Amino acid sequence: MPRYVDGFVLPVPAKNVAAYRKIARLASKVWLEHGALEYVECMADDLNVPPGLLAFTDMVKPKRGETIMFSYIVYASKAQRNRISKKVMEDPRLAHLMKPDAMPFDLSRMACGGFKILVSAAAKD
């Protein structure tokens, strides 16, 4: 079954990680209730890369005291993503977050985009 992914990379001040986690927990419930298949938020742990490769730190250029988040949401299709995203943006539980100053990070430094899945594999249980 074809799937579609929205991906995000952003710096978050370390002092705001708890607030970010609180928002992410609420957002995950909202996205899943509206039909997303999976919602994942990851916090940087090991950003050392071999020489010659671009590190997330090179891309995001975190300021002192910031950590990097990598997040993604999986949908059944791009059409489903568009339908679900519209519902999420209209959901009253998230309305207060739609203002730039409501987020515990700088929205202007968040990178995001939609992606077609090229290859997908998983270990069997």
C-alpha angles and dihedrals in degrees: 000000000000115000136189131214135204110204131196136187121184143153118243125189107249089232088060099050093101091052090046091051091051091052091044092053091053092043091050091055092048095047093047093046089054093051111274112146097215138004119194132180118186129186121210114262108156115020097162109122132181116271113275096034124104111245124211086245089059091050099042098030095208117210122233109292096023129116127199125245124202115194139171141181122205123212134181090244144342089263089054090048090054092048094045094045091053091052092046092051089052095046110116092216089069100033093101090057096058091085115089093229091054094069122086089228140046107275091199089066096052117108117205143162147154120257137195111223111245099179129006127182135165137183115255118243 
